[in-house]
C-alpha cells in the first residue's frame, strides 16, 4: 500500500502547483485581447503563442524542480507519463474564448500520484480568480478580496439543480439522450462554462457539471477542487477519475444529486 504523503510535502507540492499557474498567467495575459496569430492543430482546434509558451514555462519549472516527475500536457509530448508523480497541464482551457476576447478561459494544473489526482488548480487569469484543491484539505477560492475556504451547496434532488456544460455539441451518438435525461430533469441547464463551471460548483453557485469528449488535461485538475468542497466527481458510471479514465465526466456539489445524475445517465442505455 502506498504510504500517505505527510502534510508538509503535500503543502509544498500545492505551493509549487500555484507557482506553475502564476508562471502561465505571466505569459498568457500580455497576449489577451491582442491580435495574436491563430494556428490550427490536426484535430482542427485552435492554438496560439499563449498556449504554447505558457505550457513551455510550466514544463521548464517542473524539469528544474522535480526532474523525476512526469508531465502530460495539451501542447507537447508526454514525459514519463508512468512516473509515480505526474503533472497534467492545460495552459489555456477555453482557447476559443481566449482568442475572441472572452475572459472565461483558465489554466489547469493537476498533480497525480500513481494516476490519481491529489492537487488541482483552476486559475482564471483574466478574472483574477483561482481555486486550489489538495487531497484531504478544504478547497480555497482566491479573488481580489482575498482567499477563503469554500463549500458546495446542498442540492439533493435533480429537480432543483443548476446544471453547467461547455456545449451541447459535445454530446454525440448515445451520449446525446443520456445527457438529455439529466438536463430535462434539472431545473436549469446552462452552457459555456468551460473550467469555470467547476469552480462555481465548488463555491456553491451551481450544482452539476456534465461533459463529454474530454481529455485528461481538461478535467483532472477539477477533481481535488470539487471533492475538497464537499462535492463528488466521477465518470458517467460513477467510477473515480484517474489518468486512465475515459472522456465523460460528472461533477456534483451534493452526493445525493450525483447519485441521481448517475442513475439518469444510465437510464437510456
C-alpha positions as CSV (number, residue, x, y, z in Angstrom):
1,X,0.0,0.0,0.0
2,X,1.3,3.4,-0.9
3,X,2.4,5.5,2.1
4,X,0.4,8.6,2.6
5,X,2.0,12.0,1.9
6,X,2.8,14.0,5.0
7,X,1.2,17.4,5.3
8,X,4.4,19.3,4.7
9,X,5.1,17.5,1.5
10,X,1.6,18.0,0.2
11,X,1.7,21.7,1.1
12,X,5.0,22.1,-0.8
13,X,3.6,20.4,-3.9
14,X,0.4,22.6,-3.7
15,X,2.5,25.7,-3.4
16,X,4.5,24.6,-6.4
17,X,1.4,24.0,-8.4
18,X,0.4,27.6,-7.7
19,X,3.8,28.7,-8.9
20,X,3.1,26.9,-12.2
21,X,-0.2,28.7,-12.5
22,X,1.5,32.0,-11.8
23,X,4.1,31.3,-14.5
24,X,1.4,30.6,-17.0
25,X,-0.5,33.7,-16.1
26,X,2.5,35.9,-16.6
27,X,2.9,34.6,-20.1
28,X,-0.8,34.5,-21.1
29,X,-2.1,37.9,-20.0
30,X,0.1,40.0,-22.3
31,X,-1.4,38.2,-25.3
32,X,-5.1,38.5,-24.1
33,X,-7.1,40.8,-26.4
34,X,-4.2,41.4,-28.7
35,X,-4.0,40.4,-32.4
36,X,-2.3,37.0,-31.9
37,X,-1.8,34.6,-34.7
38,X,-4.2,31.6,-34.6
39,X,-3.0,28.2,-35.8
40,X,-5.0,25.0,-36.0
41,X,-3.9,21.6,-34.8
42,X,-4.6,18.4,-36.8
43,X,-7.9,18.0,-34.9
44,X,-8.9,21.5,-36.1
45,X,-8.8,23.0,-32.6
46,X,-7.1,26.5,-32.4
47,X,-3.8,27.2,-30.7
48,X,-1.8,30.4,-30.1
49,X,1.5,31.6,-28.8
50,X,-0.2,31.9,-25.3
51,X,-1.0,28.2,-25.2
52,X,2.5,27.1,-26.3
53,X,4.6,29.5,-24.3
54,X,2.6,29.0,-21.1
55,X,2.9,25.3,-21.2
56,X,6.6,25.6,-22.0
57,X,7.1,27.8,-19.0
58,X,5.4,25.3,-16.7
59,X,7.3,22.4,-18.1
60,X,10.6,24.2,-17.5
61,X,9.8,24.8,-13.9
62,X,8.8,21.2,-13.3
63,X,12.0,19.9,-15.0
64,X,14.1,22.2,-12.8
65,X,12.3,21.5,-9.5
66,X,11.1,17.9,-9.9
67,X,13.2,16.3,-12.6
68,X,11.9,12.8,-11.8
69,X,8.2,13.8,-12.2
70,X,6.2,13.1,-15.3
71,X,4.4,15.6,-17.5
72,X,1.3,15.3,-19.6
73,X,0.2,18.4,-21.4
74,X,-2.0,19.5,-24.3
75,X,0.6,21.2,-26.4
76,X,3.7,18.9,-26.2
77,X,4.7,15.3,-26.0
78,X,4.2,13.3,-22.7
79,X,7.3,13.0,-20.5
80,X,7.5,9.9,-18.1
81,X,3.6,9.5,-18.0
82,X,4.1,6.4,-15.9
83,X,6.1,8.1,-13.2
84,X,4.8,8.0,-9.6
85,X,4.1,11.7,-9.7
86,X,2.8,13.2,-13.0
87,X,1.8,16.9,-13.7
88,X,-1.1,17.3,-16.0
89,X,-1.3,20.7,-17.7
90,X,-3.8,22.6,-19.8
91,X,-2.2,26.1,-20.3
92,X,-5.4,27.7,-21.8
93,X,-8.6,25.8,-21.2
94,X,-11.0,27.6,-23.5
95,X,-8.7,28.8,-26.3
96,X,-11.7,29.8,-28.4
97,X,-12.8,32.1,-25.7
98,X,-9.3,33.5,-25.3
99,X,-8.9,34.4,-29.0
100,X,-12.4,36.1,-29.0
101,X,-11.6,38.3,-26.0
102,X,-13.9,36.3,-23.6
103,X,-12.3,36.3,-20.1
104,X,-13.7,32.9,-19.1
105,X,-10.7,30.9,-20.0
106,X,-8.4,29.2,-17.5
107,X,-5.2,27.4,-16.7
108,X,-5.5,23.9,-15.3
109,X,-2.7,22.3,-13.2
110,X,-3.1,18.8,-11.7
111,X,-0.7,16.6,-9.8
112,X,-1.3,12.9,-9.9
113,X,0.2,10.3,-7.7
114,X,0.0,6.8,-9.1
115,X,-2.6,8.0,-11.6
116,X,-4.9,9.7,-9.1
117,X,-5.3,13.5,-8.7
118,X,-4.0,14.8,-5.4
119,X,-3.6,18.5,-6.2
120,X,-5.7,20.7,-8.6
121,X,-5.6,24.3,-9.6
122,X,-8.2,26.1,-11.6
123,X,-6.8,29.6,-12.4
124,X,-8.8,32.2,-14.3
125,X,-6.1,34.7,-15.3
126,X,-8.3,37.5,-16.8
127,X,-10.7,37.3,-13.8
128,X,-8.1,37.2,-11.1
129,X,-9.8,34.1,-9.5
130,X,-8.3,30.8,-8.5
131,X,-9.5,27.6,-6.9
132,X,-6.9,25.4,-5.1
133,X,-7.7,21.8,-4.1
134,X,-5.4,19.3,-2.3
135,X,-6.3,15.9,-1.1
136,X,-7.8,15.9,2.4
137,X,-7.8,19.7,2.6
138,X,-10.7,22.2,2.1
139,X,-10.8,23.9,-1.3
140,X,-9.7,27.5,-1.3
141,X,-11.0,30.3,-3.6
142,X,-8.8,33.3,-4.3
143,X,-10.3,36.6,-5.5
144,X,-9.2,40.2,-5.5
145,X,-10.7,40.4,-2.0
146,X,-8.6,37.6,-0.6
147,X,-8.7,33.8,-0.1
148,X,-11.2,31.7,1.8
149,X,-12.3,28.1,2.1
150,X,-15.5,27.3,0.1
151,X,-18.1,24.6,0.2
152,X,-20.5,23.2,-2.4
153,X,-24.2,23.7,-1.6
154,X,-26.8,21.2,-0.7
155,X,-29.0,20.0,-3.6
156,X,-30.2,16.5,-3.0
157,X,-32.7,16.4,-5.9
158,X,-32.1,16.8,-9.7
159,X,-35.2,18.9,-9.9
160,X,-33.5,21.7,-8.0
161,X,-30.2,21.5,-9.8
162,X,-28.5,24.2,-11.9
163,X,-26.5,22.3,-14.5
164,X,-23.5,23.6,-16.4
165,X,-21.9,22.2,-19.5
166,X,-19.5,23.7,-22.0
167,X,-21.5,23.0,-25.2
168,X,-24.4,20.8,-26.3
169,X,-22.3,19.9,-29.3
170,X,-20.0,17.6,-27.2
171,X,-22.8,15.1,-26.7
172,X,-23.0,12.9,-29.8
173,X,-24.4,9.5,-30.5
174,X,-25.7,7.7,-27.4
175,X,-24.3,10.5,-25.2
176,X,-27.0,12.8,-26.5
177,X,-30.0,11.1,-25.0
178,X,-28.0,10.2,-21.9
179,X,-27.2,13.9,-21.2
180,X,-30.7,14.9,-22.2
181,X,-32.2,12.7,-19.5
182,X,-30.3,14.7,-16.8
183,X,-30.8,18.0,-18.5
184,X,-34.6,17.5,-18.7
185,X,-34.7,16.6,-15.0
186,X,-32.6,19.5,-13.8
187,X,-34.2,22.9,-13.0
188,X,-31.9,24.9,-15.3
189,X,-29.2,23.9,-17.9
190,X,-26.6,26.5,-18.9
191,X,-23.8,26.3,-21.5
192,X,-20.5,28.0,-22.0
193,X,-18.8,27.2,-18.7
194,X,-15.5,25.6,-19.6
195,X,-13.5,25.1,-16.4
196,X,-15.2,28.0,-14.7
197,X,-18.3,25.9,-14.0
198,X,-16.4,23.5,-11.8
199,X,-15.1,26.4,-9.7
200,X,-18.6,27.9,-9.4
201,X,-19.9,24.4,-8.3
202,X,-17.1,24.2,-5.6
203,X,-18.1,27.7,-4.4
204,X,-21.8,26.7,-4.0
205,X,-23.2,28.6,-7.0
206,X,-24.0,25.6,-9.3
207,X,-25.0,22.0,-8.6
208,X,-23.9,19.8,-11.6
209,X,-21.4,19.8,-14.4
210,X,-21.7,17.1,-17.1
211,X,-19.3,16.9,-20.0
212,X,-18.1,14.5,-22.7
213,X,-15.4,14.5,-25.3
214,X,-12.8,15.5,-22.7
215,X,-9.1,14.8,-22.5
216,X,-7.4,14.1,-19.2
217,X,-5.9,17.6,-19.1
218,X,-9.4,19.0,-19.4
219,X,-10.7,17.6,-16.1
220,X,-8.2,16.1,-13.7
221,X,-7.4,19.4,-12.1
222,X,-11.0,19.7,-11.1
223,X,-11.2,16.6,-9.0
224,X,-9.4,17.9,-5.9
225,X,-11.2,21.2,-6.2
226,X,-14.6,19.6,-6.3
227,X,-14.0,16.9,-3.7
228,X,-12.3,19.4,-1.3
229,X,-15.5,21.5,-1.3
230,X,-17.7,18.5,-0.3
231,X,-18.7,17.5,-3.8
232,X,-18.2,14.4,-5.9
233,X,-16.6,13.9,-9.3
234,X,-16.6,10.7,-11.4
235,X,-17.1,9.3,-14.8
236,X,-20.7,8.8,-16.0
237,X,-20.8,5.4,-14.4
238,X,-19.8,6.8,-11.0
239,X,-16.3,5.5,-11.0
240,X,-13.4,7.6,-9.7
241,X,-11.4,9.6,-12.2
242,X,-7.7,8.7,-12.9
243,X,-5.3,9.3,-15.8
244,X,-6.7,6.2,-17.4
245,X,-10.4,7.3,-17.3
246,X,-12.4,7.9,-20.4
247,X,-13.8,11.1,-21.8
248,X,-17.0,11.6,-19.9
249,X,-17.1,13.4,-16.5
250,X,-19.7,14.3,-13.9
251,X,-19.3,16.7,-11.0
252,X,-21.9,17.4,-8.4
253,X,-21.9,19.5,-5.3
254,X,-24.2,17.2,-3.3
255,X,-23.5,13.4,-3.2
256,X,-27.3,12.7,-3.5
257,X,-27.5,14.8,-6.6
258,X,-24.5,12.9,-8.0
259,X,-26.2,9.6,-7.4
260,X,-29.4,10.7,-9.1
261,X,-27.4,12.0,-12.1
262,X,-25.6,8.7,-12.5
263,X,-28.9,6.9,-12.5
264,X,-30.3,9.2,-15.2
265,X,-27.2,8.8,-17.3
266,X,-27.6,5.0,-17.1
267,X,-31.3,5.1,-17.8
268,X,-31.1,5.4,-21.6
269,X,-28.6,2.5,-22.0
